[in-house]
Amino acid sequence: MNTKLNPISMKRENKKLILRYLIEKGQSSRMEIVRETKLAQSAIWRIMGELTSEGLVEERGVTTGKRRKPVIYGPTRSFITSVIYNVEVLETLVAVGFLDGSWRLIERFPTPMNFESFTERVKMAFEKIIANRSVREDITKVVFSLPGMVNYERKFLIYAPNLKWKNIDFQRAFEDLKMEVFVENDANLSLLAEQFFSKDVKKSKVAFFLYFGEGIGGAISVDGNIVRGKNSAAGEIGHVILDGDNSEIERLLSVSGLINKVKSWVGTGENTLGEKFQQLKRLWFLGQKDVKEILEDYLHHVAIVLRNIVYFLNPDVIVLGGLINDIYEAFGPYIRRELETITEKEILAGVVIRDSIFKEVPPSLVGGNVLVIEHFLKTL
């Protein structure tokens, strides 16, 4: 059987290779692309001309220096690739994404528990975005990041327990938008974002994302593919029981639950969950006794969950993040000590545990745009 690519297929694959390189690198000259991709110079020149004429790549300027200055190219920002709704229990963030992997936060609103009210808020935000942004009908998608079990292929929310939303066909619910809808679990999108932008996850055989939010989520990738499972429940670590009927991991590790335990010290005002967590950190470092006891119990359970992930999956990388993206930066030494007392060092050796590389927004928001870019590259 002849498995060689025909010239048309080869050109398409080379085009994907070049565009992916530009998206991940940000911008490059044509000679840099030749060096990095190992493709023929004539092929690079021809394909770059096509990508530019198709409006997918644009000139960004020229290099500096005394010699002849090559033109720098990068993915275009002339249209949006995605309209992203990053849905959490308390708040929904609305953003737009671009082909170069960047994003821009547009607005935020309290997440209505009533789904019909939610659809109205989504449509209002969408109309404002479309009125002010250029789209490409062949590329631009609407993406919902959701805190629950999602059937990605069917664009269907199975169950978001903390929102009490169940059995919702998102493509049908938002057919008035006249645009294809993507729906995915927030932890899966977070891992997808890390896989796209960070070398350790990209190179890993197995990676896990532990998502900290109002609840707790998880995502698994094996050989670069998100594992969803037969009923889209793979990675749903929040529903695992540690010991007895009242010890579901979501109850033990929910950031909202933690903040509720220390509300006497951090207050119950209008601050976001992240802001309250930063206040909790300050109290910890100041040595507030009651806060330390509550937080150390929480971190002990974080270590137990990490131990279980290490033994069950033996991943190359475990990433912590979500609504809180500096847990390991702040408490890593404590978590590591706890983990090393309950885990064989041979099993833990070489396993990287770190925070998400995304600090300013939930990584799931970034992953929403990556989802569209990956879909576009596969279908290019």
C-alpha positions, 0 to 999 in steps of 0.5 A: 500500500502506497502511503506517500502524500500526493502533492496536494496533500503535501502542500496542505500539510506544509501549509498547516506546519507553517501556520502552526509555527507562526501561531506558536512562535508569534512572528518570524521571517521567512528564513527563520521559518525555513530553518525551523521547519526544514522545508524548501525555501521555494515552498516557504516563499510560495506558501507564505504568499498564499497565506498572506493573500488568504488573509491569514498572515500579515506583515509585522514589520522588518528586523533590526540591524545593519544588513538587509532587513527581512520582513517579519510575518505573523498571524493576522489579527484582522478578524476574531477567531472566537467569541468565548463565554467562560462560565463559572458558577458566580461569574461569566467572562466574555472574551474574543480570541485571535488567530495568533493565540491572543485574547481580549476580555470584553465584559463580565456578568454574574452567571444567572442560575436560570438558563433562559436568563443566561441565554439572553445575556449571552445574546446581548454580549454577542450582538455588541461584539459582532457589531464592533469586530470582523469575523470569518464565517469559515473560521470564527466560532462561539465557545462555551467553557462550562463547569460540568460534564460535556459531550464535546462532539454533540455540543451538549451539556450533560450536567453542571451540578453547581449551576443545576443545568442539565441536558442542554443542547447548546447548538440548538439553544444558541442557533439564533447566533447563526454561528457554529457553537463549541462546548467543552469542560473548563478543565479540558480547555485549560489543559488544551491551552497548556498543551498549546503554549507550554513545552513540558505539557506539549512533550508529555506522554501523560498530563493532568490539569487540576482545576480549582474553582467553585468546584474541582475539575480535572482533565487528562491528556495522553500523547497530546489527546484529551481523554474524555471517556465513554460518557464524557466523565474522564478526569472528573476527579471532583466526584471521587470519594476519598473516605466515606460518604461525606468526603467527595473531593469537590467538597474538600478542595472547593475554593469557595468552600475554603473561603467560606470557612475563613469568611470571618477573616476575609469578609463576605463583600463583593470581592471576587473569589481570587481576591479573597484567596489573595487575602487568605494568603496574606493571613497565612504568611502573617501567621494567623493561627485559625487561618493556618489550621484551616488552610493546612488541612486544605493543603493536606487534602491537596497533597492526598489528591496529588498522590492519588493522581500520581499513583493512578496516572503517573503523569509527566506533568500536573498543572494546578490552576483555574480561578486560582493560578498561584496555589503552588507558587504560594504553598508549593513547599508545604504541599511538596512536604506533605506529598513526600511523606505519603508517596514513594519517592520512586513514584514521585521522581521526575513528576513536574507539579506547577501552576498554570502559565496563565495568571491574569485569566482562567486558563479555560478562557485561553483554551476556548480560543485554542480549541477553535485554532486547533479545529481550523488547523485540522480542517485547513 
